[in-house]
Amino acid sequence: MSERLDLKNAERKVFRATFDDGLWDIIIAGLAMEFAVAPLLSPALGDFWSSVIFVPFLGLLFLAIWLTRKYVVKARTGVVKFGKQRIKRLKKFTLVMVVINVLALILGIIVAFYFHALSGQMIAIIFGLILLTGFSLAAYFLDYPRLYVYGFLLGIAPYLGEWLYSNHGASHHGFPITFGFISGVIFLAGLITFMRFLRNSSIAADTAAKGL
């Protein structure tokens, strides 16, 4: 019984370590930055193109992360295979995220049709709840607690932006300020985590080579 628990705990640690190299944080920061910069481009490009213009940027970011994970991370951690329970959990996570994205799309269409009938605060609350729910579910299924913090920060960002817009005249409903700041915080956290991962894996490799 104790051996089974030890194996589960070991697999849990490896599973969490798989998502704890800081690269996911950098991807999240890149996605959050879109909400900060797109409103600034909207007057010149329109709402549609100000978002579409980020597709190549995000594609390059994902490519860079994929190459880093393949040639840097896997070289230090090796290829990991998880048990049936973890695989089942990942499948549930994928299904839930598909449902969340479909709901977000539907809500986005509804908001677009009734934009002038909804207050800025209501739109901010709806947007924030979508972000909070999505990140909280991801944190639960991936066993990645830091996503709860990111979900909270990104969830309150629309409401704080609306508050800055209403009370202090911040442009573009405050999105460039709130999402820009939070994106910077997440990117910094990811960069620090990645540098720590490189340092720790280097130390582990040196220790193994010396036979200590």
N, C-alpha and C positions, 0 to 999 in steps of 0.2 A: 504493500500500500504506500509506504513511504517512498519507495523507488519510483512509483507511478507519479506521485506528487512532485518529486524532484525533477522528473522528466518534463512534466507539465510546466513547472516553474522555469526550467531551462529553456523550453521552447518559447514560453511567453517572453523571456528576456531577449531571445534572439529575434522574435517577431517584432518587438518594440524597437530593438536596435536597427532593424531593417529600415525603419522610417525615421530614425533618429540621427541621420548624418548631416542634417541641416539643409539638404537639397530641396526637400518638400517645402520648407519654410521660404526658400528663395522663390520657388514657383508661386506660392501663395502671395508673396510680396509683389511679384510681377503682375499677377491678376488684379490685386488691389490697386496697383498704380494706374491701371486703366481707368478706374472710377475717379481718380484724381486728375488725370490729364485730359480724358475725353471731353469733359465739359468745357475746357479751355479751347478745344479745337472745334467744338460744335458750331459757334457762330460763323466760322469760315467754311467748314466742311459739311455741316448738317449733322443731325443726331446719328444717322445711319453710318455715314462714312467716317465720322469721328471715332466710332467703335471698330469698324471694319479695318481701319488703318493699323490697328494693334495686332491683327491676325499674323502678319509676317514677323512682327517683333516677338509675339508669344511663341510662334513656331520655332524661331531661332533659339529662344530661351529653353524650350522643351528639348531641342536637339542638343544644346550645350549640356543640359542636365543629364540627358540620356548617355552622351559620350563620357561625361564625368563619372556617372554611375558604372558604366561598363568597363572603362579602362583605369579608373582610380579606386572606386569603392569596392567593386568585386575582386580586384586584385588583392585587396587587403582582407576582405571578409569571406571570399569564396562564394560558391553557389549554394543557396539555402533552399531546402525542401521542407515544407510544413506538413503537419498531420491533417487528417480529414476534418477535424473540428475547426482548425484555423482556415482551411480552404473553404469550408462551408460558411464561415463567418465573412470571409472576403466576398463570397457570392452574394450573401445577404446585403452587405454594404453596397455592392454594385447595383443591386436591384433597388435598394432604398434611394440611392443617389439618382438613379434614373427617374424614379417617381418624383423626387424633390425637384429635379430639373424640369420635368413636364409641368408640375404645379407652378413652378416659377415662371415658365413660359406662358401658361394660361393667365396667371395673375398679371404678368407684364402686358399681355394683350388687353385685358380688362382695364388696367390702369391707363393704357394708351387711349382707349376709346372714351373713358370717363375722366381723363386727366383734368379737365377744367372744372369738373364737378367735385373733385376730391381736393382736400386741403393738402398743403405741403407736408404738414405733420403726419397726416394719414398715410401718404405715400412713403414717407420716411419710416414709419412704423412697420408697414407691410414689407418694405425692402429689408429692414433690419431683422425682422422675424424670419424671413427666408434665409438670410445669411447665418443667423444664430442657430436655426434648426438644422441646416445643412452641415455646419461645422460640428455641432454637438453630436449628431448621428455619426459623422465620420470619426470623431474622437472616440466614441463608444465602440464602434465595430473594428476600428484599427488599433484600439488599445493605445491611443496616442494622446495623453492628457493635455499636451500643449495646445492642441486644437480647440479645447474648451476656451482657453484664454483668447486665442485668435478669433474664435466665433463671437465671444463677448465684445471684443474691441471692434470688430467689423460690424457687429450687430447694432452697436450704439452710434457708429460713425454717421449714418444718415440722419439720425435724430439730432445729434450734436451739430452737424452741419446746418440743419434747418434752424436750430436755435441761434447759431452764429449769423445766419442769413436774416432772421427776423429781428434780432436784437442788436446786432452790430453791423449790419449791412454787408456781410461777407458775400462775395460774388459766387455765382453758380451754386447757390444753396449750400455753400460751405464745403462742398465735396473736395475741391482741391486741397483744402487745409486738413480736414479730418482724415480722408483716405491717404493723402500724401504723407502725413505724419505717421499714421499707423503702418503704412507700407514700409516706410523707412525703419520703423522699430522692428517689424517682422524680418526684413532683410538683414538687419544688423544681428538679430538673434540667430538667423540661419547661418550667416557668415561665421559668427563666433562658434556655433555648434560644429560647423564643417571643419574649421581650423582645429578645434579640440579633437574631432574624430581623426584627422590626419596625424596629429601629435600622438594620440593614444595608440593608434594602430601601428605607428612607426616604433613606438616604445615596445609594444607587444612583439613586433617582428624582430627587433634587436635582441630582446630577452630570449625569444625562442632560438635565435641563431647562436646565442652564446650558451644555450643549454642550461639557463638559470631557471 
